[in-house]
Amino acid sequence: MFQELKPTVWIGKQGCSDTLIEEIRLQLKQRKAIKIKWLRNTEVDADEIARRAGAALVGVRGRTMVLAEKRKGSGRA
């Protein structure tokens, strides 16, 4: 299902800033699920990004993660 999803957020060498978290939140409201990629030399904690964005971590493969909007009324996606 998420294979067709194109990455809409890229994390660069500066890492995941508060501005980037806000962009992730905005895109999740619009799209319900987004794909995020990051550079090879960038350290990324997918669980931490999901927590900061208030999103559910669907999966991580290589340097790509998929986040989904959390459903209302439950702590799960």
N, C-alpha and C positions, 0 to 999 in steps of 0.2 A: 504494500500500500504506500509506504513512504519512499520507495525507490524513485517514483516519478517526481517527488517533491524536489524543487530546485533550491539550493542554498540562497537565503536572502540576507543573512548576516554573516560577516567575516570578522574574526578576531585577529588583530594584528599583533605586532611585537609589544605594543603598549599594554596588552592584556584586556581584561574585561572591566571597563570603566563604568561609573554610575550612568553616564550618558548612553552607553551601549545597553545597559540593563533596561533603561527607559525605552529604548528603541525596540528591544525584545518584547517588552510588555505591550507596546503599541501594536506591533505586528501580530502578537498572539490574539489580541482583541479582534483584529481584522481577519486573520486567517485560521484561527483555532489551532493550527500546528505549523511549526517552522523548522527549517533545517539550518544549522549553524556549522560553519567550517572554521578552522583555525590553522595558522602557519605551523610548519614543522618545528620551528625553534621556539614556539610559544607554549608555556606551561598553562594548562587549562584544567580546572576541576569542574567537571560537568554537573555534579551534584550541587556544588556551591552556586553555580550560575542558575540552575533551576530554582534553588531555594531563594536566591536574591530576587529572581524575576517572578516568584510566586507561581511557578509553572511545574508541570509534571514532566520528569525526564522519561521519554519513551524509549530511547536507546542511544548507544554510542558505538560507532564503528570506525576504527582508525582515528582520523582527525575530524570526524563529523558527528554531530549529535542532533537528535530530534527532540524538540520540546513541544508539549501540548498544553493548551489552556486547562487549568484544573476545573473540574465540574463543581458547580455550586452544591453545597450541602455535604460534600464528602472531601476527604483529603486525598482522593485518588483521581487519576485521569480516566 
